[in-house]
């Protein structure tokens, strides 16, 4: 619901007065209209999304986990599940992946290449014995990467066995470069050709895991962020497109304790931004965000003592940096100056920026899936809370993306009414809230004109005699941007006040 920026009143003399409320110069009132919701229930209590992507046709691809048997491993195991929806929300295809040992498989990341093919990666357990029902589990996970055509046909599957100290972890991130090659990051960084041919691998000394993810810059160079088990500091590494290590940077926070990068991004000048959580001097976690030049030179470091954990980072078109997490959303200029901070009761898990440099974050608040959109200036545009069937425990948005029309897609989990969750995908269409541009009063009839076309039932006029108790007196029933309304009570009241709302 958005308040139109005018209230108006009629006094006994018939004089119409109007108060104009101006929106901030850099923000246009907007509504996030729910377009569609899809839940995926694999039949066992345990589905949730880990990643979402949008292809060049605005189709939506979501990937995550779907329980195959109930209970913790080895009794309960999951498969990869990857689903593609059209921009209108029509399910196009669903693919599940169960590794050759029938053990636990968890999809962690998804990417779409320039041909709209889909790449999924994650963890795949290695089992012992020849029976797929053998409950004994090997303490090692493979990295399993799958490529599907845009039509959902499996093109290739590659399984890679880690060999370093973090070999019990699978892949955490995947990307496609400008040549449709595939890069996967986890305990090892791996590059495959578009046809699935292994091109190179790189390991970091002493063990490494890419908790902070991976990004590919405009030169097809690869940046990974993570840490090693023996030295829990930020470690950021850049490899050339050919796999040659170019530079490595470590960051140890002022608390000289654990520091965990959670996300990495690259700006339009190939500079690198890493964020995460870092132990401060007070022995609690703070946001720590670092910017490096493309050559690895530290440019600035900013700490934010929310306290809390930073979980995501994005860079917008002006190379400004946005960070979000458990203690709010922050925007820094490209030079590292603090531009704005928005605190909300939101445990934010994911972040994206649209084509107008607006910021969208998603996560959970009070057990519900909540998504917030801010203007580029930090003005809240809309907040949407999605709860299914009154169940509001542990619902959360876990991933977010925007399509080419700046619509918002959220993927995560929702309570299924029982002991578990379903994988959920939600699309919001971003529409401007109509702004009143003309208001006239003639012979007891007032005429209202708004900038944008109103759909039937979307605008309500309320009336009051004292600015305290408001009652609805009119709802539009046709598609229009010009409204005429005559209030039969206007002549019987010494004062009559009106206000208008748009509902989406």
N, C-alpha and C positions, 0 to 999 in steps of 0.2 A: 504494500500500500504506500503510495507516495502522495504527500500533500502538495497540491497545486499551489504555486506561490502567490495566491491572492485570497484575501477574505474581504467580504463586502457587506454593507448594511444599508437598510432603508430606514430613514427616520420619518416622523409624521409629516414633515414638509415635502417629502418625496425626493429628498436629496440623496443621491447615491454616493457613498464614500468608499474608497478602495485603498488597501494597504498593499504595497508591492514589496515582496520579500525577494531579494536578489540571491541567486545561487553563487557560490564561489566562482571566480573567473575561470578557473582551470577545470571545473567539474560540471558536467551536465547530469542532471538527475536521471537515474536509470533504475530499471527493475530487472531482476534475474528471474525470468518466467520459466517455470518447470515445463520442459518440453516432453521428456519421457524418462521413465525409470525401468530398468531391467534387473531382475534378481536371478541369480543362477544357483540352483540347489542340486548338488550332485547326488542327493539321496542319503548322505551321511552328514551328521552335524559338524561341519567344518569347511567352509569355503570363504576365501577372502582374496581381494585383489592386492597386488603389489605394485603394479605399474599400468599406465595407460598411454596411448599414443594416437595421433590423428594422421591419416594419410592425405595425399594431395587432393583427394575428392571429398574430404571432410568425413570419411568413414572413420569409425572409432574402433580401436583394437585395445582390449584389456586382457591382462594376464595375471595369474595368481595360482593359488593352490586349491585343490578340491580333494577332500578326504575320500579315500577308497574303503577304508575300514575304520571303525570307531576305536578311539583310545590312543594313548601315547605310543610311539614306536618302541619295540617292534610290532606291537599288537595293532596300533593304528598307523596307517601310512597314507600319504597323499600323492596325487599326480599333478603335473602341470595341467592347467586348463587355460586355453587361449580362445577368446571369442571376438568375432568381428561383427559390428553393427553398421548398418547404413547411417547416413546423417539423419535420416528420419526415424532411426531406432529399430529398423527391421533387422532381426538376427540373420546374418548372412552365412556364417559357419562357426562351428565349435570344434576345437581339436584338443584332445587329451594326450598326455605323454606319460607312459609308465616305463621306466628303465628296464633293461633286460633281466635284472635280478628281482623285479617285483617289489623293491623296497621304497623308501620314502624319496619323493622327488618334489622339489619346491622351485617354482618359477619365480625369479626375482626381478627381471627387467625385460623390456620390450623396446624395439626400435623399428622404424619403417624406412626403407631405402628409397632412392629416387625412382624406382620402378613400382613402388607401392607394395613390394614384397615385405614380409614380416619376419623379424628375427627375435627369438625368445631365448633367454639363457637363465641358468640357475644352478641348483644343487641336485645331484642324483646319487643316491647311496650305492655303494658297492656291497654286494652280498657275498657270503661265503657258502660254498656248496653248490650243487647243481639244481636243487629244487627251488622253484620260485616261492614256495611257501615256507622255506627255512627261516626261522625267526632270529637266527644269529646274525648280527650286523657287524660288518667291518667298520673300524673307526675312521674311515676315509670317505669323503664325498668326491665324486667326479664333477667336473664342469660339463654340463650337457647343453649344447647350443643347437637350436633347430631353426631352419629357414623354411617358411611357407610362401607359396606364391600368393598373389593378391586374392586368388580364388580359394585359398586355404589348402592347396595341394602341398604335402611335404616335399621339399626339394632336396634337402640334405640334413643329416644329423651328425654332429661331431661330439665325441666324448673325450675329454682330456683329463688325465690323472695328474693332480698336483704332486709336486715332489719336495716342497719346502715345509717349514715348521707350521704353517697354517693349512696343512693339507686336509684338515677336517672341515674346511669351509669350501663351498663351491663358488660360483661366479656371483658377483654383485651388480655388475653394470654391463651394458652393451650399447654400441653405437654403430652406425653405418657412415662411412666417410663419403667424400664427393665422388668417388669412383665405385661406390656400392660395395667396397670391401667391408668386412665385419670385424670389429674390435671388441674383445671381451676382457673384462678385468675382474680379478679376484685375488687369489694367492699368486697367480701369474698373470701377466698381460699377454694376450694372444691376438694375433691378427690372421684372419682367413680372407681368401679372395671371395669374390661374389659367388663363385662356384663351390665354395667350401674347402678349397685347398689351403693347407696350413702354410702361411708365409713366414711368420717368425713368432718367437716367444721371448719374454724377458722376465727374469726374476730379480728381486732386490735382495741384497746380502742380508743374512741373518733372519730371513723370513719376513713376510709382508702380507697384509691383506687390505684390499681397496675398500675399506669401510666408507670412505668419502666419495666413492664413485669415480667416474671417468668422463672426459670430454674430448672432443676432436676439434681442432681449430681450423681456421680458413686455409691453412697449408697442409691439411691432413695429418699434422703432427698430433700426438696422443698425450694427454695429461691424465695421470692417475693420482689419487690422494688416498692415503691410508696410514697405517703405522705397523710397527713390528712388535712382537710379543715381549721382547726383552727391553725395548725402549719405547714406551707408549707416548711418543710425541707425534705431532703432525709430520708426515713425510709426503712431499709432493714431488713427483718425477715427471719429466717430459722426455718423450721419445720422438725421434723423427718418424716420418711416414714409413721409412725403411727399417724401423726398430732400433736405431742407434740412440743410446742414452745421451741426451743433450745437457740436462742439468737435474740436480736433486737438491731440494731445500727441506730443512728440518725446522720445526718450531716447538720450543719448550716454554710453556706458560710460566708466569711469575710464581705459581705455587710449586713448581718443580715436581709435579706429580703427573697424573694421567691427563693426556690431551688427545681427543679423538676427532679427527675431521669427519664431517658427515656429508658434505656436498662440495662440488667443484663446478665452475662455469668459466667460459671464455668470452671476452668481449670482442667488439668489432675490430680492435687493433691487435688481437691475439694475446692480450694480457690475460693473466690467470687469476681467478678469485677463488679462495678456499675458505670455507667456514665450518664450524663445529662447536664443540664445547671443550673448555680448557679450565683446569683447576686454577683459581685465583689465589691471591695472598691470604684470603679468608678460608681456604680449603673447601670452597664450594665451586660448582661449575658456573662458568660465565660464557656468553657468546665470545668467540674469537674469530675475527675475519681478517684475512691477509690478502693483499694484492701484490702479484709479481708481474714484472714486465715479461714480454715474450722471451727475453733472454734469461729470465730467472732472477732478475734483480728485485729485491724487496722494495716495493714502492710505499706501502703504508700498512699498518696493523691497527685495528680497532677492536677494543674489548667493550662489551656491554654487560654490566653486572646486574642483570634482571632480578635474581640469578635464574639460570636455566640453561637449557640445551638448544643450540641452533641446529635445525634439521634440514634446511634447504636454502639455496641461494640461486639468484637469477640476475642477469644483466640486461638492462633495457636498451632501447635504441640510441640513447645518448651516452651509453656506457656507464650510467649510474648503476649502483649495486643495491639489491634488495635481499635482505636476510629475514628468515622467519623461524620460529621454534616455539618453545613453551612459555616464553616471556614476551611475546609480542612480535610485531613486524617493524623492521627498521630499514630506512633508505639512506644510503650514502651517495654523495656525488662521486664522479669518477676520480676525484682527487682525495676522497676519503672523508670529506666534510659531512657531518650529520645533517641530513635534510629534514627528516621527520621520523617520529616513532609513534606507532599505534599499539596500545596495549588492549587486549581483550581477553575474556575468559575462554581462550581457545588454546588447546594443545595442538599447534599447527604441525602437520607432518609433511606438507608439500606446498609448492609455490610455483607460479608461472606468471608471465607478463604477456599481455596481448599486443596487438599491432598499434594500439594507441598509447602504449606504455602504462596502461592501467595494471594493477597488481591483483592477483587472485590467490588466496590461500585457503587451504582446507585442512580439516583435522577433526577433533572431537571437543565437545563442551558439554559437561553434565551428562555424559553418556550418549550424546546425539551426534550425528554427522552434520557438521556445520561448515559452510563455505562463505567467505567474505570477499567482497571486491572493493578495492580502494582506487581512487583516481591516482594519476601520476603525482599529484600534489599531496596525497595521503588522506584525501577526504573519503570517508566511508560512503560508498554508493549503494550497496545493498548487502544484506546478510540473509542467508537461507539456511534454515534448520530442517533436516529431513529425519523423521522418526517413523518407523513402520509399526502400525497396529498397536501403538501405545507402549511398545517395548523400547526402552531407552537406556539399555545398559550396553556399554562397550561398542555402540555404533560409532563409526568413524570414517572420515575420508582419508585415504592413504596415498592417493595420487591424483594429480590434476593436470589438465591440458586445455589449450584453447585451439579452436579450429580457425580456418581462414576467414570466417565471418565474425571472429571474436566471441563466438559462443563458448561456453564453459562446460567441460566434461570432467566429472568427478568419479573416481572409482575407489571402492573400499569394502566395508563389511557392514551388514545390518543384522540385528538379532532375528532369528528365525521363529521365535515364539517358543522354542524349546531350549536345550542346553547349548546350542551353537549359533553359528552365523551363516548367512548366505553372502555370496559375492554380489555386490551391487554396482551398477553403472548408472549415472544420472547425468542428464544433459539439461543445462539452463540456457535459454535464449536471452541475450542481453538486449533489452529494448529501452529506448529513452522514455522517461515519464513526460507526458505532454505538459507543456508550459503554456499558461494562459497568455494570449497576446492581445485580446480585445474584450472589452466588457461594456455593454450598453444597457440602459434602463429606459423603457418607453411605455407609458400608460400601464404601469404595473407588471410589465413583462420584461425580464432581463434576458439578454442574449450574450452567450459566451462563445468565444472562438479560441481554439487551442492549435498549437503548431502541428501536431501529429494526429493521424487518424485514430479515432477511438473505436474499439470493437464493442459490440453490444454488451451491456451489463458491466462495463469496466469503469464508469464514472458515476459517483454518487454525490448528490448535493444534500447537505444537512442544514437545518435551520435552528435558530435559538432566539429566545427573547432576552437572555441575560448573559450570554457568552459562557454559560456554565453547563446547562443541560442541552444537549444537541440531539435532534431527531432527524432521521433521513426523510427527505420529502420528494426526491426525484432520483431515478436511475435511467440512464440512456438505454433505449431498446433497439436502436439502429446503429449502423456503422456511419460515423459522421465526425467532422471536426468543428461543426457549428451546432450549438444547443440553444433551444428556446424553452423557457420555463415560466409559468405564471403561478404564483403562490396564492391560493385562495384565502389564506389567513393573513396576508400582508396588510390588508386594509383594516383588520380588526385588532392589530397590535400597535402600541405606541412606538416600539422599536422591533426591528426584525433583522437578525444577523444570519449570514449564510457563509458556508465554507464548502469547498469541493475537494474530493479525494479521487484518485485513480487507483483501482484495484487490478492486480494481475494474477 
